[in-house]
Each structure stands twice: as C-alpha cells, then as structure tokens.
Amino acid sequence: MELKKYLYIKGIAVSDFAEVVGISNATLSRNINGQQPYSERSITRIEYFTKGEVTGKDLIEEYEIKKEKRRKKLYDLSQSGLQSGSNQS
C-alpha cells in the first residue's frame, strides 16, 4: 500500500507520522512525493510503525513509479519547448 494512502485511511498527518518514525517532515514529504528515495532506516521504521501494512517493497515501487512519471513529464516538457522553439524560426 502507498504510504500516502495508508496515512489518509488512518487519518494521520504526514508531520505526525514523521515525528513518530523519527525523520523530518520535509524528508518524509519528499519521500512521499517521489522527490527523494526512502533510506533503509526509514523503510525499516515505516514497516514497523505501520505493522507491515506498508512494506519496503511498496515504498521502493512507489518511489520508482513517481520517479519515472517525473522523468517522463520533464521529457515531455523539454520536447514541447523544442517544438515551440522550432515554430518560431
């Protein structure tokens, strides 16, 4: 299960969960948004505090999916910028 979904279902704020897990709110937000991979320590603690409802595999897959979406979005933006630049010539 995605951590974001778990927190929503349980009604837990990201900042509260970050405090319980022992990482900064900013780091956890970057993890959840796919801007930074989860550390091994964070993965272990998240699995523990969610009682296995969110697994390390879930966290890694979640990050990889979001990273690929970001990569594709940046590629699409760069291509549209190149196309609009070529239309101006």
C-alpha positions in Angstrom: 0.0 0.0 0.0 1.2 3.5 -0.7 2.3 5.4 2.4 0.2 8.4 1.4 -2.9 6.2 1.1 -2.2 4.5 4.5 -1.9 7.9 6.2 -5.1 9.1 4.6 -7.0 5.9 5.6 -5.7 6.1 9.2 -6.3 9.8 9.4 -2.7 10.5 10.3 -1.0 13.8 9.3 2.4 13.4 7.5 4.0 15.6 10.1 2.7 13.5 13.0 3.9 10.3 11.3 7.3 11.7 10.5 7.7 12.6 14.2 6.7 9.1 15.3 9.0 7.4 12.7 11.9 9.8 13.7 12.5 11.6 10.4 11.9 15.2 9.4 8.6 16.3 8.0 10.4 17.7 4.9 12.2 14.4 4.3 9.1 12.3 4.6 7.2 14.8 2.3 10.0 14.5 -0.3 9.8 10.7 0.0 6.0 10.5 -0.4 6.2 12.9 -3.4 8.9 10.8 -5.1 11.5 13.5 -4.9 13.9 11.5 -2.7 14.2 7.8 -2.2 13.5 6.3 1.2 16.5 5.5 3.3 16.9 1.9 4.6 16.4 3.2 8.1 13.1 5.0 7.1 11.9 1.9 5.3 12.5 -0.3 8.3 10.8 2.1 10.7 7.8 2.7 8.4 7.3 -1.1 8.1 7.5 -1.4 11.8 5.1 1.5 12.6 2.6 0.5 10.0 2.7 -3.1 11.3 3.6 -4.2 7.8 0.7 -2.6 6.0 3.2 -0.5 4.1 6.2 -2.7 3.1 9.7 -1.8 1.9 8.7 -3.2 -1.5 5.7 -0.8 -1.5 7.9 2.2 -0.7 10.5 1.4 -3.3 7.9 0.7 -6.0 6.1 3.9 -5.1 9.3 5.9 -5.5 10.3 4.3 -8.8 6.8 4.9 -10.3 6.9 8.6 -9.2 10.5 9.0 -10.4 9.5 7.6 -13.9 6.5 9.9 -14.1 8.7 12.9 -13.2 11.2 11.8 -15.8 8.5 11.5 -18.5 7.0 14.8 -17.6 10.3 16.6 -17.9 11.0 14.9 -21.2 7.6 15.9 -22.5 8.2 19.5 -21.3 11.6 19.6 -23.0 10.1 18.2 -26.2 7.3 20.8 -26.2 9.8 23.5 -25.6 11.9 22.3 -28.5 8.8 22.2 -30.8 7.7 25.7 -29.9 11.2 27.0 -30.4 11.3 25.4 -33.9 8.0 27.0 -34.8 9.4 30.5 -34.2 12.1 30.2 -37.0 
